[in-house]
Protein backbone atom coordinates (compact mmCIF):
# COMPACT_ATOMS: atom_id res chain seq x y z
CA UNK A 1 0.00 0.00 0.00
CA UNK A 2 2.79 2.43 0.87
CA UNK A 3 4.45 1.71 -2.46
CA UNK A 4 1.21 2.51 -4.31
CA UNK A 5 0.85 5.81 -2.42
CA UNK A 6 4.40 6.79 -3.32
CA UNK A 7 3.71 6.03 -6.98
CA UNK A 8 0.45 8.01 -6.97
CA UNK A 9 2.07 10.98 -5.27
CA UNK A 10 4.95 10.95 -7.75
CA UNK A 11 2.50 10.77 -10.63
CA UNK A 12 0.44 13.66 -9.27
CA UNK A 13 3.54 15.80 -8.77
CA UNK A 14 4.75 15.06 -12.30
CA UNK A 15 1.35 15.95 -13.77
CA UNK A 16 1.25 19.25 -11.87
CA UNK A 17 4.73 20.21 -13.00
CA UNK A 18 3.82 19.22 -16.56
CA UNK A 19 0.75 21.46 -16.56
CA UNK A 20 2.79 24.42 -15.26
CA UNK A 21 5.39 23.81 -17.96
CA UNK A 22 2.77 23.60 -20.71
CA UNK A 23 1.08 26.80 -19.51
CA UNK A 24 4.41 28.64 -19.32
CA UNK A 25 5.45 27.57 -22.80
CA UNK A 26 2.04 28.46 -24.20
CA UNK A 27 2.26 32.02 -22.81
CA UNK A 28 5.80 32.44 -24.10
CA UNK A 29 4.93 31.24 -27.59
CA UNK A 30 1.79 33.36 -27.87
CA UNK A 31 2.55 37.08 -27.48
CA UNK A 32 -1.07 38.21 -27.68
CA UNK A 33 -3.47 37.66 -24.79
CA UNK A 34 -7.01 38.87 -24.24
CA UNK A 35 -8.60 39.70 -20.89
CA UNK A 36 -12.10 40.85 -20.08
CA UNK A 37 -10.95 42.44 -16.85
CA UNK A 38 -7.71 42.74 -14.90
CA UNK A 39 -6.86 44.29 -11.53
CA UNK A 40 -3.30 45.54 -11.25
CA UNK A 41 -1.42 48.04 -9.09
CA UNK A 42 1.17 49.04 -11.68
CA UNK A 43 1.99 48.36 -15.34
CA UNK A 44 5.41 49.05 -16.90
CA UNK A 45 5.36 49.44 -20.70
CA UNK A 46 8.82 48.44 -21.96
CA UNK A 47 10.68 48.08 -25.24
CA UNK A 48 12.32 44.81 -26.30
CA UNK A 49 15.62 45.99 -24.80
CA UNK A 50 13.96 46.63 -21.41
CA UNK A 51 13.76 50.44 -21.67
CA UNK A 52 10.71 51.64 -19.73
CA UNK A 53 8.54 53.88 -21.96
CA UNK A 54 5.45 54.34 -19.79
CA UNK A 55 4.33 53.58 -16.25
CA UNK A 56 0.67 53.29 -15.25
CA UNK A 57 0.43 53.18 -11.49
CA UNK A 58 -1.62 53.54 -8.35
CA UNK A 59 -0.58 55.84 -5.51
CA UNK A 60 1.46 53.32 -3.53
CA UNK A 61 3.53 52.14 -6.51
CA UNK A 62 4.23 55.66 -7.83
CA UNK A 63 8.03 55.94 -8.29
CA UNK A 64 9.90 58.42 -6.10
CA UNK A 65 12.47 58.38 -3.33
CA UNK A 66 15.31 55.95 -4.03
CA UNK A 67 13.56 54.35 -7.02
CA UNK A 68 15.54 54.25 -10.28
CA UNK A 69 14.01 53.88 -13.74
CA UNK A 70 16.18 53.22 -16.79
CA UNK A 71 19.21 53.51 -14.48
CA UNK A 72 18.24 57.10 -13.61
CA UNK A 73 17.04 58.44 -10.23
CA UNK A 74 13.50 59.71 -9.86
CA UNK A 75 12.37 62.90 -8.14
CA UNK A 76 12.80 62.09 -4.45
CA UNK A 77 10.50 64.87 -3.22
CA UNK A 78 7.64 64.26 -5.66
CA UNK A 79 4.32 63.42 -4.05
CA UNK A 80 2.89 59.98 -4.81
CA UNK A 81 -0.22 60.15 -7.01
CA UNK A 82 -2.16 57.88 -9.35
CA UNK A 83 -1.46 58.32 -13.04
CA UNK A 84 1.01 57.77 -15.86
CA UNK A 85 4.64 58.75 -16.51
CA UNK A 86 6.15 58.95 -20.02
CA UNK A 87 9.76 58.23 -21.06
CA UNK A 88 11.53 58.93 -24.37
CA UNK A 89 13.80 56.67 -26.44
CA UNK A 90 16.77 57.52 -24.23
CA UNK A 91 14.87 56.44 -21.13
CA UNK A 92 14.48 60.02 -19.85
CA UNK A 93 11.21 61.12 -18.27
CA UNK A 94 9.36 63.43 -20.67
CA UNK A 95 5.95 64.09 -19.14
CA UNK A 96 3.02 62.52 -17.40
CA UNK A 97 -0.57 62.51 -16.29
CA UNK A 98 -1.41 62.64 -12.56
CA UNK A 99 -4.53 63.28 -10.53
CA UNK A 100 -5.86 63.24 -6.99
CA UNK A 101 -8.84 64.35 -4.97
CA UNK A 102 -10.11 63.83 -1.44
CA UNK A 103 -12.31 65.29 1.23
CA UNK A 104 -10.61 67.51 3.79
CA UNK A 105 -11.69 68.52 7.28
CA UNK A 106 -13.91 71.33 6.00
CA UNK A 107 -14.17 70.79 2.24
CA UNK A 108 -12.15 69.07 -0.44
CA UNK A 109 -8.97 69.34 -2.51
CA UNK A 110 -8.56 67.91 -6.02
CA UNK A 111 -6.40 68.35 -9.09
CA UNK A 112 -5.43 66.95 -12.47
CA UNK A 113 -2.29 67.63 -14.51
CA UNK A 114 -1.13 66.52 -17.96
CA UNK A 115 2.42 67.72 -18.71
CA UNK A 116 4.95 67.51 -21.55
CA UNK A 117 8.64 68.21 -20.87
CA UNK A 118 11.41 69.62 -23.00
CA UNK A 119 14.17 67.09 -23.72
CA UNK A 120 15.92 66.14 -20.47
CA UNK A 121 14.20 68.99 -18.68
CA UNK A 122 11.00 70.08 -17.02
CA UNK A 123 7.54 70.83 -18.38
CA UNK A 124 6.97 73.27 -21.24
CA UNK A 125 3.24 72.56 -21.62
CA UNK A 126 0.66 71.74 -18.97
CA UNK A 127 -3.07 71.11 -18.89
CA UNK A 128 -4.02 71.79 -15.30
CA UNK A 129 -7.12 71.99 -13.15
CA UNK A 130 -7.38 72.53 -9.40
CA UNK A 131 -10.54 72.43 -7.29
CA UNK A 132 -10.50 73.36 -3.62
CA UNK A 133 -13.31 74.00 -1.18
CA UNK A 134 -13.07 75.36 2.34
CA UNK A 135 -16.40 75.72 4.07
CA UNK A 136 -18.79 77.51 1.71
CA UNK A 137 -15.98 78.93 -0.42
CA UNK A 138 -15.01 76.97 -3.54
CA UNK A 139 -12.32 77.94 -6.02
CA UNK A 140 -11.75 76.19 -9.35
CA UNK A 141 -8.95 77.05 -11.78
CA UNK A 142 -8.45 75.34 -15.15
CA UNK A 143 -5.83 76.29 -17.72
CA UNK A 144 -3.56 75.36 -20.60
CA UNK A 145 -0.12 76.80 -19.89
CA UNK A 146 3.02 77.13 -22.05
CA UNK A 147 6.37 77.75 -20.34
CA UNK A 148 9.99 78.62 -21.07
CA UNK A 149 12.69 76.49 -19.46
CA UNK A 150 16.38 77.08 -18.79
CA UNK A 151 18.40 76.51 -21.98
CA UNK A 152 21.08 74.29 -20.38
CA UNK A 153 18.76 72.44 -18.04
CA UNK A 154 19.12 68.70 -17.45
CA UNK A 155 17.12 66.61 -15.00
CA UNK A 156 20.11 65.14 -13.18
CA UNK A 157 21.85 68.52 -12.83
CA UNK A 158 18.63 70.11 -11.57
CA UNK A 159 18.32 67.43 -8.87
CA UNK A 160 21.93 68.05 -7.87
CA UNK A 161 21.44 71.82 -7.70
CA UNK A 162 18.18 71.61 -5.73
CA UNK A 163 19.79 69.29 -3.16
CA UNK A 164 22.74 71.69 -2.82
CA UNK A 165 20.49 74.73 -2.34
CA UNK A 166 18.27 72.92 0.14
CA UNK A 167 21.25 72.22 2.39
CA UNK A 168 22.63 75.75 1.97
CA UNK A 169 19.30 77.35 3.00
CA UNK A 170 19.55 75.64 6.38
CA UNK A 171 22.65 77.65 7.31
CA UNK A 172 22.76 80.65 4.95
CA UNK A 173 19.52 81.59 3.11
CA UNK A 174 21.08 84.68 1.49
CA UNK A 175 23.95 82.60 0.08
CA UNK A 176 21.40 80.11 -1.26
CA UNK A 177 19.54 82.92 -3.07
CA UNK A 178 22.78 84.21 -4.57
CA UNK A 179 23.76 80.72 -5.68
CA UNK A 180 20.34 80.24 -7.27
CA UNK A 181 20.76 83.44 -9.27
CA UNK A 182 24.18 82.25 -10.39
CA UNK A 183 22.75 79.00 -11.68
CA UNK A 184 19.91 80.88 -13.41
CA UNK A 185 22.42 83.13 -15.22
CA UNK A 186 24.21 79.97 -16.42
CA UNK A 187 20.90 78.68 -17.81
CA UNK A 188 21.00 75.59 -15.58
CA UNK A 189 17.76 76.18 -13.67
CA UNK A 190 14.72 78.38 -13.96
CA UNK A 191 11.66 78.83 -16.06
CA UNK A 192 8.65 81.05 -16.49
CA UNK A 193 5.06 80.80 -17.73
CA UNK A 194 4.62 82.63 -21.05
CA UNK A 195 1.03 81.89 -22.15
CA UNK A 196 -2.01 80.81 -20.16
CA UNK A 197 -5.47 80.14 -21.55
CA UNK A 198 -8.27 79.45 -19.09
CA UNK A 199 -9.59 80.49 -15.69
CA UNK A 200 -7.10 82.23 -13.38
CA UNK A 201 -6.94 82.02 -9.61
CA UNK A 202 -8.85 85.33 -9.47
CA UNK A 203 -11.64 83.62 -11.44
CA UNK A 204 -11.10 85.64 -14.63
CA UNK A 205 -11.52 83.68 -17.89
CA UNK A 206 -9.26 84.62 -20.77
CA UNK A 207 -5.84 84.76 -22.42
CA UNK A 208 -2.90 85.82 -20.23
CA UNK A 209 0.58 86.68 -21.59
CA UNK A 210 3.81 86.89 -19.54
CA UNK A 211 7.36 88.11 -20.16
CA UNK A 212 10.49 85.94 -19.83
CA UNK A 213 10.55 86.64 -16.08
CA UNK A 214 7.03 85.34 -15.62
CA UNK A 215 5.53 88.79 -15.07
CA UNK A 216 2.06 89.47 -16.59
CA UNK A 217 2.25 91.86 -19.55
CA UNK A 218 -1.13 91.55 -21.28
CA UNK A 219 -4.55 90.07 -20.47
CA UNK A 220 -7.73 89.71 -22.51
CA UNK A 221 -10.42 88.29 -20.28
CA UNK A 222 -13.98 88.28 -18.98
CA UNK A 223 -14.16 89.13 -15.29
CA UNK A 224 -16.55 87.88 -12.60
CA UNK A 225 -19.06 90.60 -13.53
CA UNK A 226 -19.10 89.30 -17.14
CA UNK A 227 -17.26 92.40 -18.38
CA UNK A 228 -14.75 91.93 -21.22
CA UNK A 229 -11.43 93.67 -20.53
CA UNK A 230 -8.03 94.21 -22.12
CA UNK A 231 -5.12 95.17 -19.83
CA UNK A 232 -1.46 95.95 -20.50
CA UNK A 233 1.24 96.02 -17.79
CA UNK A 234 4.76 97.34 -17.33
CA UNK A 235 7.66 95.08 -16.33
CA UNK A 236 6.96 96.13 -12.73
CA UNK A 237 3.32 95.02 -12.87
CA UNK A 238 1.88 98.55 -13.19
CA UNK A 239 -1.19 98.97 -15.42
CA UNK A 240 -0.19 100.89 -18.56
CA UNK A 241 -3.53 100.81 -20.35
CA UNK A 242 -6.96 99.23 -19.90
CA UNK A 243 -9.86 98.93 -22.29
CA UNK A 244 -12.50 99.93 -21.67
CA UNK A 245 -10.97 102.63 -19.46
CA UNK A 246 -12.02 102.68 -15.84
CA UNK A 247 -14.78 105.27 -15.26
CA UNK A 248 -13.54 108.53 -13.80
CA UNK A 249 -14.51 109.17 -10.21
RODO-2510 file (C-alpha; in nm, 4 decimals, decimal comma):
residues 249
     n   res          X          Y          Z
     1     x     0,0000     0,0000     0,0000
     2     x     0,2791     0,2434     0,0874
     3     x     0,4446     0,1715    -0,2460
     4     x     0,1209     0,2507    -0,4308
     5     x     0,0850     0,5813    -0,2415
     6     x     0,4396     0,6787    -0,3323
     7     x     0,3709     0,6028    -0,6978
     8     x     0,0450     0,8007    -0,6971
     9     x     0,2075     1,0985    -0,5270
    10     x     0,4952     1,0952    -0,7750
    11     x     0,2504     1,0769    -1,0632
    12     x     0,0440     1,3659    -0,9268
    13     x     0,3538     1,5799    -0,8772
    14     x     0,4753     1,5063    -1,2299
    15     x     0,1347     1,5946    -1,3766
    16     x     0,1254     1,9249    -1,1872
    17     x     0,4729     2,0205    -1,3002
    18     x     0,3825     1,9221    -1,6559
    19     x     0,0751     2,1457    -1,6555
    20     x     0,2786     2,4420    -1,5257
    21     x     0,5387     2,3813    -1,7957
    22     x     0,2771     2,3602    -2,0708
    23     x     0,1076     2,6799    -1,9513
    24     x     0,4408     2,8642    -1,9316
    25     x     0,5448     2,7575    -2,2801
    26     x     0,2042     2,8463    -2,4196
    27     x     0,2265     3,2019    -2,2810
    28     x     0,5798     3,2443    -2,4100
    29     x     0,4927     3,1242    -2,7593
    30     x     0,1788     3,3364    -2,7868
    31     x     0,2554     3,7080    -2,7482
    32     x    -0,1074     3,8212    -2,7680
    33     x    -0,3473     3,7659    -2,4785
    34     x    -0,7007     3,8867    -2,4239
    35     x    -0,8603     3,9696    -2,0891
    36     x    -1,2095     4,0855    -2,0085
    37     x    -1,0954     4,2438    -1,6847
    38     x    -0,7713     4,2736    -1,4904
    39     x    -0,6864     4,4288    -1,1533
    40     x    -0,3303     4,5537    -1,1253
    41     x    -0,1425     4,8040    -0,9086
    42     x     0,1174     4,9045    -1,1678
    43     x     0,1994     4,8360    -1,5339
    44     x     0,5406     4,9052    -1,6900
    45     x     0,5364     4,9437    -2,0697
    46     x     0,8823     4,8435    -2,1956
    47     x     1,0679     4,8081    -2,5240
    48     x     1,2317     4,4806    -2,6305
    49     x     1,5623     4,5985    -2,4796
    50     x     1,3962     4,6628    -2,1412
    51     x     1,3755     5,0435    -2,1671
    52     x     1,0712     5,1639    -1,9727
    53     x     0,8543     5,3876    -2,1958
    54     x     0,5452     5,4344    -1,9792
    55     x     0,4327     5,3582    -1,6250
    56     x     0,0669     5,3294    -1,5251
    57     x     0,0434     5,3177    -1,1492
    58     x    -0,1622     5,3537    -0,8355
    59     x    -0,0578     5,5839    -0,5509
    60     x     0,1465     5,3321    -0,3528
    61     x     0,3529     5,2139    -0,6514
    62     x     0,4228     5,5660    -0,7829
    63     x     0,8027     5,5941    -0,8286
    64     x     0,9903     5,8418    -0,6102
    65     x     1,2470     5,8380    -0,3325
    66     x     1,5305     5,5947    -0,4032
    67     x     1,3557     5,4346    -0,7025
    68     x     1,5543     5,4253    -1,0276
    69     x     1,4009     5,3882    -1,3741
    70     x     1,6178     5,3218    -1,6787
    71     x     1,9207     5,3511    -1,4478
    72     x     1,8242     5,7101    -1,3608
    73     x     1,7040     5,8438    -1,0234
    74     x     1,3501     5,9713    -0,9857
    75     x     1,2367     6,2903    -0,8136
    76     x     1,2802     6,2088    -0,4453
    77     x     1,0498     6,4871    -0,3224
    78     x     0,7645     6,4258    -0,5663
    79     x     0,4320     6,3416    -0,4048
    80     x     0,2893     5,9981    -0,4813
    81     x    -0,0220     6,0147    -0,7014
    82     x    -0,2158     5,7883    -0,9348
    83     x    -0,1456     5,8315    -1,3043
    84     x     0,1015     5,7771    -1,5864
    85     x     0,4638     5,8755    -1,6513
    86     x     0,6150     5,8949    -2,0019
    87     x     0,9765     5,8232    -2,1059
    88     x     1,1529     5,8933    -2,4375
    89     x     1,3801     5,6668    -2,6445
    90     x     1,6770     5,7522    -2,4230
    91     x     1,4868     5,6436    -2,1131
    92     x     1,4482     6,0016    -1,9849
    93     x     1,1207     6,1125    -1,8269
    94     x     0,9358     6,3433    -2,0670
    95     x     0,5950     6,4087    -1,9139
    96     x     0,3023     6,2520    -1,7398
    97     x    -0,0566     6,2511    -1,6288
    98     x    -0,1408     6,2636    -1,2564
    99     x    -0,4529     6,3279    -1,0531
   100     x    -0,5857     6,3241    -0,6985
   101     x    -0,8836     6,4355    -0,4969
   102     x    -1,0107     6,3829    -0,1443
   103     x    -1,2311     6,5294     0,1233
   104     x    -1,0612     6,7514     0,3785
   105     x    -1,1691     6,8522     0,7281
   106     x    -1,3908     7,1329     0,5998
   107     x    -1,4171     7,0794     0,2241
   108     x    -1,2145     6,9066    -0,0445
   109     x    -0,8968     6,9336    -0,2505
   110     x    -0,8556     6,7905    -0,6020
   111     x    -0,6398     6,8346    -0,9091
   112     x    -0,5425     6,6954    -1,2470
   113     x    -0,2289     6,7632    -1,4507
   114     x    -0,1126     6,6521    -1,7956
   115     x     0,2419     6,7717    -1,8713
   116     x     0,4948     6,7508    -2,1549
   117     x     0,8643     6,8205    -2,0872
   118     x     1,1414     6,9620    -2,2996
   119     x     1,4172     6,7088    -2,3722
   120     x     1,5924     6,6139    -2,0469
   121     x     1,4197     6,8987    -1,8677
   122     x     1,0998     7,0083    -1,7020
   123     x     0,7541     7,0831    -1,8376
   124     x     0,6971     7,3266    -2,1238
   125     x     0,3244     7,2561    -2,1623
   126     x     0,0664     7,1740    -1,8967
   127     x    -0,3067     7,1106    -1,8889
   128     x    -0,4023     7,1794    -1,5296
   129     x    -0,7120     7,1992    -1,3147
   130     x    -0,7382     7,2531    -0,9399
   131     x    -1,0536     7,2429    -0,7294
   132     x    -1,0500     7,3361    -0,3620
   133     x    -1,3314     7,4002    -0,1179
   134     x    -1,3072     7,5364     0,2344
   135     x    -1,6401     7,5718     0,4070
   136     x    -1,8789     7,7507     0,1714
   137     x    -1,5984     7,8928    -0,0415
   138     x    -1,5015     7,6972    -0,3545
   139     x    -1,2322     7,7939    -0,6025
   140     x    -1,1754     7,6194    -0,9353
   141     x    -0,8948     7,7047    -1,1780
   142     x    -0,8448     7,5336    -1,5154
   143     x    -0,5833     7,6292    -1,7724
   144     x    -0,3565     7,5362    -2,0600
   145     x    -0,0116     7,6801    -1,9892
   146     x     0,3022     7,7131    -2,2050
   147     x     0,6370     7,7753    -2,0339
   148     x     0,9989     7,8621    -2,1073
   149     x     1,2692     7,6485    -1,9460
   150     x     1,6385     7,7080    -1,8793
   151     x     1,8403     7,6507    -2,1975
   152     x     2,1084     7,4290    -2,0378
   153     x     1,8755     7,2444    -1,8036
   154     x     1,9118     6,8696    -1,7448
   155     x     1,7124     6,6614    -1,5001
   156     x     2,0114     6,5140    -1,3184
   157     x     2,1845     6,8520    -1,2835
   158     x     1,8631     7,0109    -1,1570
   159     x     1,8322     6,7429    -0,8873
   160     x     2,1929     6,8047    -0,7869
   161     x     2,1438     7,1822    -0,7696
   162     x     1,8181     7,1615    -0,5734
   163     x     1,9787     6,9286    -0,3163
   164     x     2,2737     7,1690    -0,2819
   165     x     2,0490     7,4734    -0,2337
   166     x     1,8272     7,2924     0,0139
   167     x     2,1247     7,2222     0,2385
   168     x     2,2629     7,5753     0,1970
   169     x     1,9304     7,7345     0,2998
   170     x     1,9549     7,5638     0,6383
   171     x     2,2654     7,7648     0,7310
   172     x     2,2756     8,0654     0,4955
   173     x     1,9521     8,1594     0,3115
   174     x     2,1082     8,4679     0,1486
   175     x     2,3946     8,2601     0,0078
   176     x     2,1402     8,0111    -0,1258
   177     x     1,9540     8,2918    -0,3074
   178     x     2,2779     8,4208    -0,4565
   179     x     2,3760     8,0718    -0,5677
   180     x     2,0339     8,0238    -0,7269
   181     x     2,0758     8,3435    -0,9267
   182     x     2,4184     8,2254    -1,0388
   183     x     2,2745     7,8997    -1,1678
   184     x     1,9914     8,0883    -1,3406
   185     x     2,2422     8,3125    -1,5220
   186     x     2,4206     7,9973    -1,6418
   187     x     2,0903     7,8680    -1,7813
   188     x     2,1000     7,5592    -1,5584
   189     x     1,7760     7,6178    -1,3671
   190     x     1,4718     7,8376    -1,3964
   191     x     1,1656     7,8827    -1,6062
   192     x     0,8655     8,1049    -1,6487
   193     x     0,5065     8,0797    -1,7735
   194     x     0,4620     8,2628    -2,1048
   195     x     0,1033     8,1895    -2,2149
   196     x    -0,2007     8,0813    -2,0156
   197     x    -0,5467     8,0139    -2,1549
   198     x    -0,8266     7,9452    -1,9094
   199     x    -0,9587     8,0490    -1,5691
   200     x    -0,7104     8,2229    -1,3383
   201     x    -0,6943     8,2024    -0,9613
   202     x    -0,8845     8,5330    -0,9468
   203     x    -1,1639     8,3616    -1,1440
   204     x    -1,1104     8,5640    -1,4630
   205     x    -1,1515     8,3681    -1,7888
   206     x    -0,9255     8,4624    -2,0768
   207     x    -0,5836     8,4765    -2,2421
   208     x    -0,2902     8,5819    -2,0228
   209     x     0,0580     8,6679    -2,1586
   210     x     0,3809     8,6889    -1,9538
   211     x     0,7363     8,8110    -2,0165
   212     x     1,0491     8,5940    -1,9827
   213     x     1,0555     8,6637    -1,6084
   214     x     0,7026     8,5336    -1,5619
   215     x     0,5534     8,8793    -1,5072
   216     x     0,2061     8,9473    -1,6594
   217     x     0,2254     9,1859    -1,9551
   218     x    -0,1134     9,1552    -2,1280
   219     x    -0,4546     9,0073    -2,0466
   220     x    -0,7725     8,9714    -2,2510
   221     x    -1,0416     8,8286    -2,0284
   222     x    -1,3978     8,8277    -1,8982
   223     x    -1,4163     8,9127    -1,5287
   224     x    -1,6552     8,7878    -1,2600
   225     x    -1,9058     9,0601    -1,3531
   226     x    -1,9097     8,9300    -1,7137
   227     x    -1,7265     9,2397    -1,8378
   228     x    -1,4754     9,1926    -2,1217
   229     x    -1,1434     9,3671    -2,0530
   230     x    -0,8030     9,4209    -2,2125
   231     x    -0,5124     9,5168    -1,9825
   232     x    -0,1455     9,5947    -2,0504
   233     x     0,1238     9,6023    -1,7793
   234     x     0,4760     9,7339    -1,7327
   235     x     0,7657     9,5076    -1,6329
   236     x     0,6965     9,6135    -1,2731
   237     x     0,3317     9,5019    -1,2869
   238     x     0,1880     9,8546    -1,3192
   239     x    -0,1189     9,8970    -1,5418
   240     x    -0,0192    10,0893    -1,8558
   241     x    -0,3530    10,0807    -2,0347
   242     x    -0,6957     9,9228    -1,9901
   243     x    -0,9860     9,8931    -2,2285
   244     x    -1,2502     9,9931    -2,1670
   245     x    -1,0967    10,2630    -1,9462
   246     x    -1,2020    10,2678    -1,5838
   247     x    -1,4781    10,5272    -1,5259
   248     x    -1,3538    10,8530    -1,3805
   249     x    -1,4505    10,9167    -1,0207
***
